[in-house]
Amino acid sequence: MLSIPTAQEARKQVDEMQSELGKKKQAEVAEAIKEAIDNLKTRCTISGTLPDALVKSLEDKGYSVQTGGRYNECDTYISW
């Protein structure tokens, strides 16, 4: 028989996965910003979207964060 978690357990699993994704995206953003600076650029592009908390954190630090794309692809553009 299929084991179905409780709603509370399911929510906890989702929260943990979102937290882990946020950490990975944060590391990806930090690396992209460092690489752009090393190449004397004032912007970088991240494939996909960023978690809302990460966007807010970047904006609080003075970065401009925009999301856009073409066709079925979406990118995040960070500039300073």
N, C-alpha and C positions, 0 to 999 in steps of 0.2 A: 504494500500500500504506500502511496505517495505521502511523504511527511511534509506538512505545510506548517511553516513557522507562525507564531502568533503575530499579530499586527505590530506589537511592540518590538519583537525580535526582528521583523522585516525592516522596520524603520531604523533600528539600530544598525543593521547591516548596511543599509543605504547610506546612513550618516557616516559610517566608517569608510565606505568606498568613496564618498564625496570628499572626505577629509584627505584620503590618500591621493586622490586625483588632484586636489588642490595643491598638495605638497609637490607633486610631480610637475604640475603646470608652473608653480612658483619657481622651481629650479630651472625649468625651461626658459621662463621669462628672464630670470637673472642672467643666465648664460647668453641669451640673445642680446640683452642690453649691453653686457660686457663686450661681446663680440662687435656690436655696432660701434661702441665707443672706441675700441681698439682700431676700427677701420675709419675713424673720424666721421661717423654718421650720426645723425640726430633722430633716427627712427629705426624701428625694427618691425618685423612681421612674424607673428606666431600663427601656425596652422591651427584652425579651429577656433572655438570660443574659450573664454576664460570664466572661471567661477565668479559670481557677483562679488564675493568678498575680496577676491584678488583684484578685480577691477577697481573697487572702492579704495583699496589700499594703495594702488598705483596712483589713482587720482588724488588721494590725500597727500601723496608725495610730490605732486605737481606734474605728473605725466598726463598726456592726453591719450585716451584709449578709445578707439573706434573699431567697430566690427562691420565687415562687409564682405562681399564676394560676388562671384559670377557663377551662373548656372547652379549646380548643386554643391558648390564649395563655399566655405566660409573661413575667413581669416580675421585675425585681430591685429590692428595696427597700433603701435605704441610709439609716441613721439615725445620729445622733450626740447 
